[in-house]
Amino acid sequence: MGFARTCSVALVGVEGVVVEVQADLEPGVAAFALVGLPDKSLVESRDRVRAAVVNSGGDWPQKKLTVGLSPASVPKGGSGFDLAVACAVLGAAERVDPREIADLMMIGELGLDGRVRPVRGVLPAVLAASEAGYRQVVVPEQTAAEAALVPGVSVLGVRSLRQLIAVLTDEPVPEEEPQELGRPDPMLAGLTVPGAGMGTGVAAVPGAGRPDLAEVAGQRAARTALEVAAAGGHHLFLNGPPGAGKTMLAERLPGLLPPLTQQEALEVTAVHSVAGVLPPGQPLVETPPYCAPHHSATMAALVGGGNGLPRPGAVSLAHRGVLFLDEAPEFSGKALDALRQPLESGHVVVARSAGMMRMPARFLLMLAANPCPCGRHGLMGDVCECSPATVRRYQARLSGPLLDRVDLRVRVEAVSRTELTGARAGAESSASVAARVQEARERSAARLHGTPWRLNSEVPGHELRTRWQPSPGALREAERDMERGLLTARGLDRVLRVAWTVADLAGHDRPLAPDIAQALQLRTGISRGVPVPAGEC
């Protein structure tokens, strides 16, 4: 009788659970049983592993073989257990020393010819292994760079089962045929989900081809709102006629955000790796992601879901980045209202019959909408074809509780001929605005040092009213709006957060009356007589 064990990782959402893979050989009729709540793709690993071992030059044991995946109560799926199952079987058959594989973490799919194919979710799997105390992991060669992002873990990348057996038995490592230059690597097919990256791409790296704010004509108020949103992490709603530049502004918002920190980059990369949208050859996402789902997206597509265990949705793909909902009133009302919880908490909890999981969802929401179905309501010299009742119904598709969570609401006016055709030599570029955003974030980070918050939008209202108070008398106008019913209690807290961001951009130690007035103007859309800063052109 032979016994061996090694380890792998089961992914539950974007978190990993360490699974011990045990193999037991007993005398009896040759059979292969796989137990421990495997799904269909994992059950099929029996045939993949048997063929891979034989085609790698090994002998398949002609005994009763039982492979157990522990803990047995955790559902397990995917082909990432193949490598661990094969090594556990070889250890039980004494082809490799069982002691050599007992403390190894193995992740990878096996082809019938013994090649090791990459799988999604390597980064969160290695993170889970590191937290469990494992210091050596074996992964496919194509994902070794992704696994190496986790500090304190020794990573071995292999191209075939033959190579791994040679390493474990101190034999010469065989050379595998290199991939032909100029041809796509078919081994990378397992890293992406077909069609999953459409509309959910990562923001482009700095350089040529990246959308620049200097290309936007006019829209001084919207540009100011964009800068405030980037500096404080505030949610933004742009309302205006078609062709005014709402989508152009949204596409340029990620370029105003600072690069991700190391911890943020690991969080974003883990989500994108599990979802299968991690760009090939880019193991670490260093720029804020930009996700723009179509208005036909379902609730499950936005917040996460799917058959069996839920998968990350658009709110998780936009974690630490921008979630842009163009034509927001055209989205399902249930899908939009499902955003209310992650907007407040920064995470989403999805419950399904197969289990419940929590996924990160701290994003900057940007909504864009037309004033009416035809888009011409309120335009001078143009006739709107919509009745007043139709306009009200259209605008009411965005619920009050959702809009109450949006800090900035800006009316985007149609671009005039002069603004469109005139010279825009003085228009600010994304780089100059991003520099001011970075300075404002550094001021807020210094003020919030030692607290669990990083941005003004994250600070609770109680702290803003007691610990970081504005200048005396600055809130007088906001208090009057609250008495008139123009502001809710949550709305007042959000005005304070925006005011602190405006003060940080202006270099003030605390919000003054003009800062509060500008925050109110950005929140309610009612002019307070506050001029747009001179630099915003």
NUVOTI-403893 format. One record per residue: x, y, z of N, C-alpha, C in turn; residue in one letter. Coordinates in steps of 0.1 Angstrom, whole numbers, plus 5000, padded with zeros to 4 digits. Atoms other than C-alpha are relative to their C-alpha. Example, Ala and Ser with C-alpha at 12.3 -4.5 7.8 and 13.67 -1.06 7.14 Angstrom:
# residues 2
500949885000512349555078500950125000A 499149895000513749895071499250115008S 
//
This chain:
# residues 537
500949885000500050005000500950125000M 499349875000501350354991499150125002G 500749884997500350695002500950124998F 499349885002501451044993499050125000A 500849895000500151394996500750124996R 499449875004500751744982498850105001T 501049904998498752064981499750084987C 500449915010496852284957499050105006S 500949894995494352574960498750004992V 501349995006490652594954499650155001A 500449865000489352944944498550015004L 501349974996486253074961499850154998V 500049865003485553404944501450044996G 498649955003488853594945500949965012V 499250054988490053414977500349854998E 499550145002491953084978499849925013G 500050094989491452785001501049894997V 499050115001494352545006499449875000V 500550135001493452194995501149905001V 499050114999495451885005499549894990E 500350115010495551634976500749875005V 499450124994496051284990499749894990Q 500150125009496650964969500349885008A 499950134993496250614982499949894991D 500050115009497150294964499849875009L 500350134993495749954976499949894990E 500250125009495749604962498549984996P 501450025004492649534942499950024985G 500349975014491049584908500450144997V 499649875004492549874889498850094999A 501049905001490350174894500550135005A 499549864996490650554899498750075005F 501149934994488250724923500550145005A 499649864996488351104929498850055009L 501149964990486451224960500450145006V 499849874994486051564978499350114993G 500849905007483251754960500650064987L 499549945013484851784925498950034991P 501049985010482951934897500349924987D 499950085012482651804861501450014995K 498749985006485951954849501149945008S 499150064991487751824879499949845000L 500150145001486351474876500749954987V 499350045013487651464840501550005001E 498550004998491151514854500549865001S 499550144999491351134859500549964987R 499550045013491651084822501250084995D 498949915003493951384817501349965007R 498850044992496351274845500549874995V 499550135004496450914834500850014987R 499349995013497351004798501350085001A 498849924999499851274809501149925007A 498950084994501751034832500549904990V 499550105009501950764806500850064989V 499249945011503051004778501250075005N 498849944994505651154802501049895003S 499150104997507350814804499849925013G 500250074987505850694837499149884998G 500950125000504050374845498850035009D 501249984992500450404857499849885009W 500250114991499850194888498749924997P 501150095002497649894882499449955013Q 500650034987495949904916498850095002K 501249924997492950054933500650145005K 499449864997493750434934498850095005L 500949904995491850684955500750135003T 499549864998492551054954499050085007V 500949924992491051264981500450155000G 499849865000490651644981499550055013L 500449964986490551785017500350145002S 501350044994488651965031498949964990P 501050055009485951765015498750084999A 501249925000483252015024500050124991S 499949885009484552285001499949964985V 500150045014483352264965501350044992P 498749985008486252234940499749984986K 500250015015486352294903501250054993G 498949955009488552374874501149894998G 499050105004491552194859501350035007S 498849964993494152364882500649895009G 499650114990494352044904500849894993F 499450115007495851824876501449975004D 498650024997499451884884500249945014L 499950054986498951814922499549855000A 500650145000496851494915501149914994V 499050085007499551364891501249975009A 498950014991502351424916499749915012C 500550084989500351274944500049854996A 500050145005499850954923501449954999V 498750055002503450934914500749985013L 499450014987504450984950499549875007G 500550134995502150694961500549884993A 499450115007503650484934501549995002A 498550004997507150574947500850044988E 499249955011508150724913500750125004R 499349884994509051044933499949985015V 500050014985509851074970498850085005D 501149934994506651154989500450125009P 499549894992508651375012500350134992R 499749895009509651594983498850094996E 501249925005506151694974499050045011I 500949974989504551715009499850145003A 500149854997505352085013500050084988D 500149935013504852184977498650044997L 501349965005501952384964500150004985M 499950025015501152294928498750044994M 501149955007498852464904500249994985I 499850015015498352384867499249894994G 500750105008496452184841500949924992E 499250095008497851894823499449974987L 500550045013497551824786500249854999G 499850145001497351464774501449964997L 498650025003500951494762500950035011D 499249974989502151594796500450155002G 499749864999502551964789499150065011R 500749934989501552194818499450134994V 500749885006498952454807499750095012R 500349904990498352784826498550005003P 501449984996495052844845499850145006V 500349874995493353154857500150005016R 500049994986493653274893501349965007G 498750044994497353194899500450105012V 499649914990497953514919499349985013L 500750024987495153474945500349865006P 499750134994496053104948501450005007A 498749994993499753184956499950085012V 500249924988498653454980499449915011L 500550094990496553194998501049905005A 498950094995499452954999501050075009A 499049934992501753215013499450035014S 500649984987499253305040499949875009E 500050124993499052935049501349955004A 498750044996502752915053500949924990G 499350075010503852755021501050094993Y 498949925005507152885007500549954986R 499650055013507552674975498749974992Q 501150035009505052664946500549974987V 499750045014505052504912498850044992V 501049955008503152674885500449984985V 499650005015503052674846501050114998P 499049915003505952854831499450144996E 500649875005503653114815499550095011Q 500649924989502253224849501050025011T 499049994990505553214868500250155004A 499849864997505953594866498850055009A 501149964991502453644881500149945014E 499850064987503153404909501250065008A 498949944994506453574916499750135006A 500349874994504653894926499849985015L 500250024986503953734960501449995007V 498750004994506953814983500149885009P 499750114991508653535003499649874995G 500450135005507553254980501049974988V 499150045011509953054958499149934989S 500950045011508352994924500849914990V 499450095010509252704900499049994988L 500850005012507852744865500449884991G 499750115008507552424845499250004987V 500750015012506552344809499449874998R 500550145001505851974813500149935013S 500050094988505251704838501449935000L 498750065001508551544826501050095007R 499149914994510451854837499950005016Q 500250004985508851854872500549865006L 499550134995509551474877501550005001I 498549995000513251544867500550085012A 499649914989513451824893499949935013V 500350074988511951614920500949885003L 499250124998514151314914501550034997T 498649965003517451514907500549944988D 499550055012517651394872500250114990E 499949895010518651604841498750044995P 501349945004515851834832499950004984V 500050005015514751764796499550134994P 500449885006514352044772498849984992E 501350015007510952114757500250094987E 499949925013510452244721499550145003E 500449864998510352624721498850034991P 501149955008507352804708500550084988Q 499549935012507852924672499750155001E 500249865000508353294669499050054990L 501049945009505553494654498749925000G 501350074999502853234662499450015014R 500649994987500353264690500249885008P 499750114991501053044720498649945004D 501350064996498052804723499949975015P 500050034986499052744759499350115008M 500649884993497753094768498550004999L 501450005002494253004758499249985014A 500750034987493352894794500050125009G 499949894992494153234808498950104998L 501149905003491253424792498749934998T 501350055003487553374790499650074987V 500449945013486253424754499050115001P 500949884999484753774751500050075013G 500149944986485353854788500750145000A 499349874999487654144780499350114992G 500749905008485254334757499450105009M 500549904992484554664774500450015014G 499550014986486354574806501550015000T 498550005001489954654795500650085011G 499249924990492654784818500450134993V 499649875005493555154813501349984993A 498850015008496255194787501250065008A 498949954994499755254799500450144995V 499749865004501155614798500849994987P 499349995013502355714764499150034989G 500849975012501155754729498849924999A 501250075002497655664722499050005012G 500949994988496255724757499250134999R 500949885001493255964757500550115009P 499549894992494256304769498950115002D 501049904997492056574785500150124991L 499849895009493456834762499249994987A 500750035012491456674734498550045001E 501449974998488156764750499750154998V 500349865003486557094737499050055010A 500949944991484957324762499949925013G 500450074988483157174793500950035012Q 499249964989484957374819499549955013R 500650054987482557274847500249855001A 499850154999482756904838501549975002A 498650024998486556924837500450025015R 499849974986486557074872499549885008T 500550124993484256794884500849884999A 499250125003486456534868501350015009L 498949994992489456674887499749985015E 500550024986487556684920499849855003V 500350144998486356334915501349915001A 498850075000489856204908500850035013A 499249974988491356384938499449945012A 500650054987488856264964499349874998G 500750135001487455944949498550025000G 501549984999483956094945499349954988H 500850055012481255944923499450124993H 500349895009480156164894498949964990L 501250025009476956204873500150114990F 500049905011477156384839498649994993L 501350005007473756484824500150104989N 499949905011473656644790499649944987G 500550055013472656614753501049914994P 499150095007474156354730501150094993P 498949935007477556454715500750115007G 499349904992478556684743501349965005A 498750054995481556474753500049935013G 500150074987480356274783500949874999K 499150125001482055954771501450034998T 498749965001485156134761500650045014M 499549974987485456274796500249885009L 499950124992484855934812501349924996A 498950075004487555774791501350065004E 498849934996490056034803500150005015R 499950004985489255994840501149915005L 498950084995491555694846501450064999P 498749945001494455904833500350115010G 499849904990493956154861500349935014L 499850074988494155884888501549975002L 498650044997497555814905500249854997P 499750155002499255474897499649935013P 500450084989498155194919501249975009L 498950044991500255114950500249854999T 499750155001501754764954498949925005Q 501150084994498954644976498850014991Q 501249995009496254784953500249934987E 499850075013497954644922499849855002A 500250144998497954294938498549975001L 501450024998494254334947499349994986E 500649995013493354434911500449894991V 499550115008495554174895499349875004T 500750124996493953904916498649984994A 501450005005490453994905500049974985V 499950015015491454024868500549864996H 499550135003493353694870498949895001S 501250104998490253504884499050024988V 501049975010487953674858500549964986A 499550035013490253584829500250124991G 499849885008490853944817501350065002V 498749944998494453984827500750004986L 499449995013496354104796501249904999P 498950095001498853844783501350075000P 498749934999502453934792500050115010G 500049894990501354174819499649945013Q 500450074988501453994852499550095011P 500449914989500854304873499250124994L 500749885004498154564867500450125008V 499449894992499754894877499250134998E 500849885003497155144863498649975004T 501450034996493555194875499249954989P 500850065011491254974855498850094996P 501249935005488355114834499149904995Y 501050105004485254914830498750074996C 501249935006482355024808499049904994A 500950105005479654754806498950064991P 501149965008476854784780498750015009H 501249984991473454904793499149885000H 500850124999471954564786500649905010S 499450094990474154414814499049965011A 500950044990472254214839500650035014T 499649984986472454234877501249915003M 498950094998474753934878501350044993A 498849945007477054094852500650125007A 499549884993477354404873500649975013L 499550034987477754274908500649875002V 499450134999478853924901498949895001G 501050114999477153584898500449894990G 499850115009476753294874499649875006G 500450134995476152924877501049955010N 499250054989477452764908500650115008G 499449904992479952974927500050134992L 500049885008479653344917501450044995P 498849955006482253504895500050155001R 500049854999483453874897499250064989P 500749925010481254124880500750134997G 499449875005481854474866500550085012A 499649924988481954634901501449955006V 498850054996484854404910501150024990S 499049985010486654434877500450155000L 499749864999486554814883500650045013A 499449984987488054774918501350094999H 498949915000490455064925500150084987R 500049935013489455214891498750074998G 501249925004486555364872499049904994V 501150075006483155204865499150104993L 500849905008481455404837498749934995F 501350055005477755344830499450114991L 500549915010476955524798498549964998D 501550025001473155574791499549935012E 500450064987472555504828498549975001A 501450044998468755524826499549884992P 500350125008468755244800500349875007E 499750124992470155004826498749955008F 501150054992467754774845500050075014S 500149934987466454944876500549915012G 499550094990467254634897501550005000K 498550005002470854634883500650125006A 499549884994471354994892499950015015L 500250004985469954964927500949905007D 499150104994472254664933501350075002A 498749934997475154914932500050085013L 500149914988473955094963500949945012R 499250054989475554854988501550014997Q 498649985001479054834972500550154999P 499649864999479055214968500350055014L 499849964986478855245006501149925006E 499150094992480854945018501449974993S 498850035007483554904991500249854997G 500050145003482754534987498649954997H 501350065003479954314974499949865005V 500350134995478554004991499049934991V 500950075009476953764966499749865006V 500450134994474953464979499349924989A 500650105009474053164958499849875007R 500250134993472952814965501349925002S 498850074999476452694960500950065011A 499249944990477852934986499950154999G 500049864999478353294996501550055000M 498649955001481453504989499950155000M 499949864999482653854994501250044990R 499149965010484454034965500350155001M 499749864999486254374965499350084989P 500749925010484354654948500150155005A 499849864997485854994958500450074987R 499849945013485455184926499550145000F 500549875002484855534913498949994989L 501150025009481355534897499850134992L 500349895009480655764867498849974992M 501350025008477155784853499950114990L 500249905010476255954821498649974994A 501450015005472656024808499650114992A 500649895008470756224783498850055009N 501149954992468056454797498649944997P 501350065003465256264779500349904989C 499750115010464855974754500550064987P 499549945012465356204724501350085002C 498749944997468256384741500050154998G 500049855004467156744731499250085010R 500749924990465256844763500850115006H 499349894995466257184774501050074991G 499149945010468257274743499350124993L 500649885006467657624729500149984985M 500150015014466557634693499849864995G 500250145004465757264692498749965006D 501350044996462357094696500249865006V 500050134994462156814721498749934997C 501250075005459756544709499449925012E 500550074989459156404744499050085008C 501049934991456156494766500650015014S 499549984986456756624801499949875008P 500150134993455456284815501149914996A 498950095005457956094793501450045006T 498749964995460856314805500149975015V 500050034985459856264842500349855002R 499850144998459655894838501449964996R 498750045004462955874820501050045011Y 499149954990464756084846499849925013Q 500350074988463055884874500649855000A 499450135001464755564862501349995009R 498950004991467755664883499450045014L 500749984987466455624919500650105008S 499549914990466755874946501149955009G 498950054992468855654969501349984993P 498750015008471355584941500650134998L 499449865002471755954932500450065013L 499549954987472056034969501449965003D 498650054997475255834969501050064990R 499249945010476656034940500450145005V 499649874994478756334952499950114990D 499949895010479056534920499049984989L 501050005010476256614896500150124991R 499649895008477156824866499150004987V 500749985012475056954837501150024989R 499049995012477156904804499250074989V 500649935010476157164779500649964986E 499650025014476357124741501250084997A 498949925003479657234727499750094988V 500349905010479457554707501049994988S 499250015011480957604673501450075003R 498749934997483657844687500949915008T 499250094992484757594713500549884992E 499650115007484857314688501150034989L 499149975011486657484659501150105004T 499049914996488657744679501349945004G 498750054995492257714689499949965015A 500150044986492657524722501549985006R 498650014995496357594729500150005015A 499949994986495657674765499349885008G 500750114994493657354772501049915008A 499150084991495157154801500149864996E 499850145003496556814795499749915012S 500250094989495856504816501250005010S 498850014992499456514829500050125010A 500049894991499056864844498949995011S 501150024990495656784860500449895010V 499650114991497056454873501050045010A 499049954990499856644890499350075012A 500849944989497356854909499349905008R 500750114993495356544918501049935009V 499150064991498456384932500450085012Q 499749914989499356684953498850005010E 501250004991495756694967499949875008A 500150134993495856324975501149995011R 499050004990499156374993499650085012E 500549924988497556645015499049925008R 501050084993494656425023500649885007S 499350124994496956125030500750045013A 499349954988498956335054499150035012A 501049964990495856455072499449875006R 500750134996494356095074501049905005L 499050104996497655935084499649945014H 500450064988497055685112498649965001G 501450045000493455625103499849904989T 500250115010491955345082499550064987P 500549945013490955595054501150064993W 499049945008492955715025499550124992R 500649905008490555935005499050075008L 501149934994488156205015498749944999N 501350075002485256005001499849895009S 500250124991485955725026499850045014E 500149954986485855945058498650005004V 501449994995482655895078499650145003P 500549864998480456205082500250045015G 499849974986480756185120501450065003H 498649954998484556235118500150144994E 499949875007484156525094499350115008L 500849904992481656695118500750035013R 499449984987483756645149501550015000T 498550004999487356575142500750104990R 499549915010487956775110498950094996W 501149915002485657065111500450114990Q 499749885009485457345084500250125008P 499849874993486157705092498750055006S 501349964993483557875115499150084990P 501049935008480457985096500049954986G 499950055014481457795064498849924996A 501150095003478557555067498650065000L 501349944998475857815070499149984988R 500850025012474657785034499549864998E 500450145001474657405035498949975010A 501150034990472557405067498750064995E 501249955005470057625050499449914989R 500550095010469757385021499449875006D 500550114993469257105045498650035007M 501249964995466457295062498950014990E 501049995011464757345029499749874993R 500250135006464956975020500849974988G 499150025012467557014993501149905002L 498950094996470056805012499549905011L 500350104990469656485032501250005010T 498950014990471856395062501249944993A 498950065007473856175039500650104990R 499649905010473956455013500950115007G 499149904993475456695039501449945003L 498750074998478156445048500850004987D 499250005013479056415011500450144995R 499649865003479156795007501350035008V 498849984992481656795035501249934994L 498950075006483756535018500550074987R 499649935012483756714985500750145003V 499449874996484557045003501549985004A 498650034996487656885018500949984988W 499250025012488756774984500350134992T 499949875007488157124969501150085008V 499049934991490257264999501449944997A 498750065003493057014992500550054987D 499649965014493157114955500450155001L 499749864999493257484965501150035010A 499049994991495857424992499650065014G 500549954987493657535022500249905011H 499850094989494257385056498649945004D 501350064998490457335060499050084991R 500949945010487357415039499550145005P 500649864998486357785037498750014994L 501449985006482957925027500049984985A 500150025014483857934990500249854996P 499950145002484957564992498749935002D 501350064998481657465007499050044989I 501049965011479757674981500349924987A 499750075012481657504953499549855001Q 500550134998480857164968498549994999A 501450005001477257254971499650014985L 500349995014477257364935500249874992Q 499850125007478757044923499149895005L 500950104995476356844945498650024995R 501449975003473057014937499850044986T 500249955013473757154903499450155000G 500549875000472457494915501250105002I 498849915000474857784908500050085013S 499849934988476257944939500950124998R 499249895002478158214922501549985001G 498650034998481458034925500749984986V 499450015013483758084895500849874999P 499150125003485557794878501450055002V 498649964998489257804888500650034986P 499449955013491357984862500749894992A 499250105007493457674854499149904993G 500950105007490357474843499550064987E 500549955013490057564807500349904989C 
//
